[in-house]
Structure formats: structure tokens, C-alpha cells
Amino acid sequence: MRIRCSREHLAERLAQASRAASTRANLQSAAHVRIDAGSAEAPAQLVATDLEMTLRVPLDADVEEPGSALLPAKIAPELVRALAGEQVELATGEGGVRVSAGSSAYTLYGLPADEFPQVPDVDLERAFETDAATFAEVVNRVKRAASRDDSRPVLTGALVRFEAERLVMAATDSYRLAVAEAPLASAAPEPLEAIIPVRALEEAVRIAGEGDGPLSVSIGEGLVSFGANGIWLSARRIEGQFPNFSALRPEGIEHSVVIAKDELLENVRRVGIVARQNTPVRVELAPGRLSLSARTADVAEGAESIPIGYDGTETVEIGFNHEFLRDGVESVPGDEVRLGLISSLRPALLESADGAFWYVIMPIRL
């Protein structure tokens, strides 16, 4: 294999592809980026995978000798970016890949290209286009509620549902639940649903944000793929039963108040400085005011008070994990947050004014 291309372009493309490369010591072959240098009918591309997620990134290069090669994902992007010349030549030889530009000449030692893991093909026949900005907004609303505990794989993903001209997503770690929906300019060819790893959703948002075009989506039996700006991301679907999120929405809200989002968020952030991981933020809803306070023994304590238009006669006190509360308020779109409470031991509800986003948060006993 021998190719020539712009140093800046190659460095950018390597950095993009390497985000999918494996960092696990027992997957050395997947710790590389594969360069596929084809012909005019099969242009050059970079491929990286960790066996759960795969990225295919197009490469604008002059192919002098077709072939494939593996570059170590850990150092290749940084090295190429630091080379002296503006044009880079990559050529395979005995024992490695020679990388040269201007007065710079390096050899990267890697594995043979045929040891790279087999990666799944993108099912282009199933692909349809959706609005990238809408997709990104919905992902960003729910992603923080997903679990980071790999012992419960279903909760590490988000349920993604394409309905008739509507996109719905839900994520939960069993302590909080985020649900967001948005209208779509064009409907999917049929109702589709999949549990997709949050990491893959974040990467889909990232590649879509690197251009102005739509986002292509392909949902197959065991694989989901996203394409934008010539880049294709594929990820394994998470198998299992996602919780019935509609049934988890609190019913019988007895105390409800609408609060300016920015003011509430500023107060939550300040009180959160005092609260430690296991220290709850105390929220008190009383006639005319909402109070927030926290106390960490031998460290600090503090309180905030927000004037509100709540004319109920009862005072309700409830405790929350300050990070979960902050995440929920931050995720609400618009200028106002509707807070709904039942009692100090029942889940609370944060909701946008239009109801297109809602967030359930479990209380902490005070």
C-alpha cells in the first residue's frame, strides 16, 4: 500500500476514527486504525472498532498502490499532526508502515492488516434520513440519566423510538428517568425501536455536528448505524427489555409550582458545592417560597430561598442527590421548570412547560 494525502486532513481523520479504537489490553488488534486504500470505485477509508462500536471515516487520498495497513491508534493521530511537511506519504514495508512528510520519516510498527477484527457492514437498504439537530437535542436531554453500571446493560443505553413523525427517547439508571420527544420533519419508513448504547448516541451526535447535512439512520436486527458527512458509525443494539417508562411517571401530583429555570439552576449549583456525594440537598416547598439547603458535617452548610408563586397551604420537604437534581434542571428545555411533588418519600417530577421533556427523580430520606 502507498498513499499520499494532506497532513492536516489525515490527522483529523485519524483522530475521528481512533475514537472507536479499543483501549483494552486483550484486544491489541482492535487498538489500531485500519487504512483501506482501494481504487476509484472503492475510495480510501479509515476503520476502527472496539467490537462494540465501529467507525468508518472517508479519507481523501491519492492511492498509488492499493492495499491495507494498521496504524496504532494511540500515537498515529498525534504523530501525523506533528510532522514537518504539508503532504504525507504512507507506505507499507517489512515490519511496519513508513510515514514520511518533508524532513520527517517514521516507521510505525503494527500488526498485519489481516489480523484486524471483522466489522459488520452497514445495511444501507434500511437507511433513512432524519434531522440531525433534532436528534442531537433529544440525545442531550436524556443521556445523563443512563446508568454507568455495566452489570445492568439495558440501563447503559437509551430507548430510541421513531414513531409517526415523532422521535422519543428515554434513559434511566433506576434513580432517575429522563424522557424527551420532538417532532420530525420527515417520518421513518416504519415505526422503529431499539436500545442503543449512550456512547454510540453521543458519537452519532458528534459526527452529525461536524457538518450541516442530515443524519442517516439504519436499524437492523442486531445492529444500528448512523451516517453523516461521509462517516458511518455502527454499534451493537443492547438486547433486553427496557422499563415501561410511561408507567414510571408519577401520578397524583399534589403540589406543583413553576419556577424560572435559570434561577433554580443557579441555586441548585451553589447548594451543590456544599453537598457531598452522600449528602442530600433538602428542598422545602412552602407558600411563596422554595428553599434549598445542604449540610456536610465539619465542612460547610448553606441555604438558598427563591420567591415563587405557590399558594398551597402545606409545606413539603424532600431530599435529592444534588447531581441528579442539577442534571434534571439543566436538561429541561425552555425558560421554566415545573416541579411536581407528592410527598417526601415519593418520586418527584421535573417537566418542561410544553410537556415534551420530563424527568423523574427518586428522593433521599432526610
C-alpha positions in Angstrom: 0.0 0.0 0.0 1.2 3.5 -0.8 -0.9 6.7 -0.5 -0.4 10.4 -0.3 -2.6 13.0 1.3 -2.8 16.2 3.2 -1.1 16.0 6.7 -3.9 18.1 8.3 -6.6 16.1 6.7 -5.0 12.8 7.7 -4.5 13.9 11.2 -8.1 15.0 11.5 -9.5 11.8 10.1 -7.2 9.6 12.2 -8.4 11.5 15.3 -12.0 10.8 14.3 -11.6 7.1 13.6 -9.4 6.4 16.7 -12.4 7.4 19.0 -13.7 3.9 18.3 -10.4 2.0 18.8 -10.2 -0.4 21.7 -8.2 0.6 24.8 -8.3 -2.9 26.3 -5.0 -4.7 26.6 -6.5 -8.0 25.5 -7.7 -6.5 22.2 -4.4 -5.5 20.6 -5.7 -5.9 17.0 -8.5 -3.5 17.7 -6.2 -0.9 19.2 -5.3 0.1 15.6 -6.9 2.1 12.8 -7.0 0.2 9.6 -6.3 2.1 6.3 -8.1 0.7 3.3 -6.7 2.2 0.1 -8.8 1.0 -2.8 -9.4 2.2 -6.3 -11.6 4.9 -7.8 -14.6 2.6 -7.3 -13.6 2.0 -3.6 -12.1 5.2 -2.2 -9.7 5.2 0.7 -11.2 5.0 4.2 -10.1 4.5 7.9 -11.8 1.9 10.0 -11.6 1.4 13.8 -13.6 -0.7 16.2 -13.7 -1.9 19.8 -16.0 -4.8 18.8 -19.0 -2.8 20.3 -18.7 0.3 18.1 -17.2 0.8 14.6 -16.3 4.0 12.8 -15.7 4.2 9.0 -14.2 7.5 8.1 -13.6 8.5 4.4 -10.1 9.6 3.5 -9.3 11.9 0.6 -6.0 10.4 -0.6 -4.1 9.7 -3.8 -3.7 5.9 -4.0 -0.5 4.9 -5.7 -0.6 1.3 -4.6 -3.9 -0.3 -3.3 -3.8 -2.2 0.0 -4.5 -2.1 3.7 -2.4 -1.4 6.8 -2.8 -0.9 10.5 -1.7 2.1 12.4 -1.5 2.2 16.3 -4.5 4.4 17.3 -2.8 5.7 20.4 0.0 7.6 18.7 -0.8 7.8 14.9 -3.0 11.0 15.1 -0.6 12.9 17.3 2.4 11.9 15.2 0.8 12.8 11.9 -0.3 16.2 13.3 3.3 16.9 14.4 5.0 16.0 11.1 7.1 18.7 9.3 5.6 18.7 5.8 2.2 19.5 4.4 1.9 16.3 2.4 2.2 12.8 4.0 3.1 9.6 2.3 2.2 6.3 3.9 3.8 3.1 2.6 3.8 -0.4 3.8 7.1 -2.2 4.1 8.6 -5.1 6.0 7.6 -4.8 9.7 5.6 -1.7 9.6 4.2 1.4 7.9 6.6 4.2 6.8 5.2 7.7 7.4 7.1 10.5 5.8 6.5 14.2 5.3 9.1 16.8 4.4 12.1 16.1 6.5 10.2 13.7 8.8 10.4 10.0 8.4 9.0 7.4 10.9 8.1 3.8 10.9 5.0 2.6 12.8 5.2 -1.0 13.9 1.8 -2.6 14.0 0.1 -5.9 13.3 -0.6 -7.3 9.9 -3.8 -5.9 8.3 -5.5 -9.3 8.1 -5.5 -9.6 11.9 -7.9 -6.6 12.3 -11.3 -7.8 13.6 -14.0 -8.4 11.1 -16.5 -5.5 11.3 -20.2 -5.5 10.3 -21.4 -4.0 7.1 -23.8 -1.0 7.2 -27.3 -2.0 6.0 -27.9 0.8 3.6 -31.2 -0.6 2.4 -32.7 0.1 5.8 -31.3 3.6 6.0 -33.5 6.7 6.2 -32.7 10.4 6.9 -33.7 12.4 9.9 -33.0 15.9 11.2 -29.6 15.9 12.8 -30.2 18.9 15.1 -33.4 17.4 16.5 -31.8 14.1 17.1 -28.8 15.7 18.9 -31.1 17.8 21.1 -33.1 14.8 22.2 -30.0 12.7 22.9 -28.5 15.5 25.0 -31.7 15.8 27.1 -31.7 12.2 28.2 -28.2 10.8 28.1 -27.1 11.8 31.6 -29.8 9.7 33.1 -28.4 6.5 31.7 -26.6 4.1 34.0 -22.8 3.6 34.1 -23.1 0.2 35.7 -22.2 -2.5 33.2 -23.8 -5.2 35.3 -27.2 -3.9 34.0 -26.5 -3.5 30.3 -30.1 -2.5 29.4 -29.8 0.7 31.5 -26.5 1.7 30.0 -28.4 2.5 26.8 -31.3 4.7 25.8 -34.5 3.5 24.3 -34.8 5.2 20.9 -38.2 5.1 19.3 -39.1 6.5 15.9 -42.9 7.0 15.6 -45.0 8.7 13.1 -43.2 12.0 12.6 -42.0 11.9 16.2 -38.8 10.9 18.0 -39.0 9.6 21.6 -36.0 8.7 23.8 -35.8 7.5 27.4 -32.9 6.7 29.7 -32.7 5.7 33.4 -30.3 4.4 36.0 -33.2 3.4 38.3 -32.6 6.5 40.4 -33.8 9.0 37.8 -35.6 8.8 34.5 -35.4 11.2 31.6 -37.9 11.2 28.7 -37.8 13.5 25.7 -39.7 13.8 22.5 -39.6 16.0 19.5 -41.4 16.3 16.1 -39.6 15.1 13.0 -39.8 16.9 9.7 -39.9 13.5 7.9 -41.2 10.3 9.3 -39.3 7.0 9.5 -40.4 4.4 6.9 -42.0 2.4 9.7 -42.2 2.5 13.5 -38.8 1.6 14.8 -37.4 1.0 18.3 -34.0 0.0 19.7 -32.0 0.2 22.9 -28.8 1.9 21.8 -25.6 2.4 23.9 -25.4 6.0 25.1 -21.7 6.1 23.9 -22.9 5.4 20.4 -25.6 8.0 20.6 -23.1 10.6 21.7 -20.7 9.6 18.9 -23.6 9.9 16.4 -24.3 13.4 17.7 -20.6 14.2 17.3 -20.3 13.1 13.7 -23.5 14.9 12.8 -22.3 18.1 14.3 -19.2 18.1 12.2 -21.2 19.2 9.1 -24.6 20.6 8.1 -26.3 17.7 6.5 -29.0 15.3 7.8 -28.3 12.2 9.9 -28.9 8.8 8.2 -30.2 6.0 10.5 -30.3 2.3 9.9 -31.8 0.0 12.5 -31.3 -3.7 11.8 -31.8 -6.9 13.8 -28.7 -6.6 16.0 -27.0 -3.5 14.7 -27.8 0.2 14.5 -25.8 2.6 12.2 -25.7 6.3 11.9 -24.2 8.2 9.0 -23.3 11.9 8.5 -20.8 13.8 6.4 -19.5 10.6 4.8 -18.8 9.0 8.2 -20.6 5.8 9.3 -20.9 4.6 12.9 -22.2 1.2 13.7 -23.0 -0.2 17.1 -24.5 -3.3 18.6 -28.0 -3.0 19.8 -28.5 -3.8 23.5 -30.7 -6.8 23.9 -33.2 -6.9 26.7 -36.4 -5.3 28.0 -36.3 -1.6 28.7 -38.5 -0.5 31.6 -42.0 0.7 30.8 -41.1 4.4 31.3 -44.7 5.7 30.9 -45.7 3.6 33.9 -43.0 5.3 36.0 -44.3 8.8 35.6 -45.6 9.9 39.0 -49.4 10.2 39.2 -51.4 12.1 41.8 -49.1 15.2 41.9 -50.4 17.2 44.9 -48.0 20.1 44.9 -46.9 21.8 41.7 -45.0 25.0 41.0 -43.5 26.7 38.0 -40.0 28.2 38.6 -37.7 30.2 36.3 -35.1 27.6 35.1 -32.0 29.8 35.3 -32.7 31.0 38.8 -33.4 27.5 40.1 -30.3 26.1 38.4 -28.1 28.8 39.9 -29.4 28.0 43.3 -29.0 24.2 42.9 -25.4 24.6 41.7 -24.5 26.8 44.7 -26.0 24.5 47.2 -24.4 21.6 45.5 -21.0 22.9 46.3 -21.7 22.3 50.0 -23.4 18.9 49.4 -21.1 15.9 49.1 -21.9 12.7 47.2 -23.9 11.1 50.0 -25.3 14.4 51.4 -28.8 15.2 50.1 -30.0 18.7 49.1 -33.1 19.5 51.2 -35.9 21.1 49.1 -38.7 22.8 51.0 -41.8 23.9 49.2 -43.8 26.4 51.2 -46.3 29.1 50.4 -44.5 31.8 48.5 -41.0 30.3 48.5 -38.8 27.3 47.6 -35.9 26.7 49.9 -32.8 24.6 49.2 -30.2 23.7 51.8 -27.4 21.3 52.4 -25.0 20.5 55.2 -21.9 18.4 55.3 -20.6 17.8 58.8 -17.4 19.6 59.7 -17.2 21.1 56.2 -20.0 23.6 55.5 -23.7 24.3 55.3 -25.7 26.7 53.3 -29.2 27.7 52.2 -31.0 29.4 49.3 -34.5 30.8 49.0 -36.4 31.5 45.8 -39.7 33.5 45.8 -42.3 31.6 43.9 -46.0 31.8 43.0 -47.0 28.8 45.1 -50.2 29.3 47.1 -50.6 25.9 48.6 -51.2 25.7 52.3 -48.9 22.7 53.1 -45.2 22.7 53.4 -43.4 19.7 51.8 -39.8 18.7 52.5 -37.9 16.3 50.3 -34.2 15.3 49.8 -32.4 14.8 46.5 -29.0 13.8 45.2 -27.7 17.2 44.2 -26.1 15.9 41.0 -29.3 14.2 39.9 -31.3 17.3 40.7 -28.8 19.6 38.8 -28.8 17.3 35.8 -32.6 17.3 35.6 -32.9 21.0 35.8 -30.2 21.5 33.2 -31.9 19.2 30.8 -35.3 20.9 30.9 -35.7 23.0 27.7 -37.2 26.4 27.8 -37.2 29.2 30.4 -39.4 27.5 33.1 -39.4 24.3 35.1 -42.5 22.7 36.5 -41.7 20.9 39.8 -44.3 18.4 41.0 -44.2 16.7 44.4 -46.4 14.1 46.1 -44.6 13.5 49.4 -41.2 13.3 50.9 -40.9 9.6 50.1 -42.4 9.6 46.6 -40.6 10.3 43.3 -40.7 13.9 42.1 -41.3 15.2 38.6 -39.5 17.9 36.7 -41.1 18.9 33.4 -40.9 21.4 30.6 -43.7 23.8 30.0 -44.8 22.0 26.9 -44.5 18.5 28.4 -42.1 17.4 25.7 -39.5 16.6 28.4 -40.0 15.1 31.8 -37.6 13.8 34.5 -38.4 11.6 37.4 -36.1 11.7 40.4 -36.1 9.4 43.4 -36.0 11.1 46.8 -33.4 10.5 49.5 -34.7 10.1 53.1 -33.8 13.1 55.2 
